[in-house]
Amino acid sequence: MVSSLFCFTAASATAETFVFTAIPDEDETKLVERFKGVADYLSQELDVEVRYIPVKSYAAAVSAFRNNQVQLAWFGGLSGVQARRLVPGSEAIAQGVEDEAFQTYFIANTSTGIEPADELSALEDNLKDKTFTFGSKGSTSGRLMPEFYIRDVFGAQPDDFFSRVGFSGNHTRTLRLVEAGTYQVGALNFQVWEKELADGNIDTDAVQVIWETPPYPDYQWTIRGDVNERFGDGFKERVTEALLNLDDQALLESFPRSGFIPASNDDYEPIRKTAEEIGILD
């Protein structure tokens, strides 16, 4: 009887579902399609059931990770820093090849007459008192880094520099709002711009890139430190290896990334310091 009970318990433990999420930085339909593919891939590689659960906000992604509703997450630089602070022992394990040197694009509706410049300082007079939209409040590329440069170059908070400041919620929406003229200027993830441009989804007569930030570290996969206790010895290493070996080109293009490379918590120290400097690290 004892032996049978032990077998049942052991089988139950190994049958647990490995759950992950991702920050909602684009339209939900695109994210569900992308991460359903990741779930299928990881399930095959790890030989466990893997499930992706969508969330409605960056904060919800961090909360799900903190509460152990998910054990792995595709975070931006800032949300990853926030999550790892809340869950001791959690680690950044992989980033996209492009995430070592990520960028934010400032874009403007062409009706403003603002022309592209190499230096943000050259745009000060043209940007002053325009309407401006960030992405999500918790976004690295859509909020943290653009706000840092606005404060650093113009010596003013966004609300004091622009006539109206908004938060679109995600990068795709930022693009559409500026393209439509709802906001005159905005800031978004360069990868979203480049992919939408390549797919023919941008009216370049209506909106253009006016400035590119210097590079900084951004997106990464972060895993909880207690996954080995829950899923078995070496599980974290197996997840890491599976992500680094992901070579499905269609799946990689959906991110879009050319592949994944090793990452560590130390890689994101510049993000942590910047967030603390401008007072938005909770």
Beta strands, then each sheet from edge to edge (+ up, - down):
strand 1: 18-22
strand 2: 50-52
strand 3: 72-75
strand 4: 91-96
strand 5: 104-109
strand 6: 131-134
strand 7: 164-167
strand 8: 185-189
strand 9: 207-212
strand 10: 220-223
strand 11: 260-262
sheet 1: 2+ 1+ 3+ 10- 4+ 11-
sheet 2: 7+ 6+ 8+ 5- 9+
end
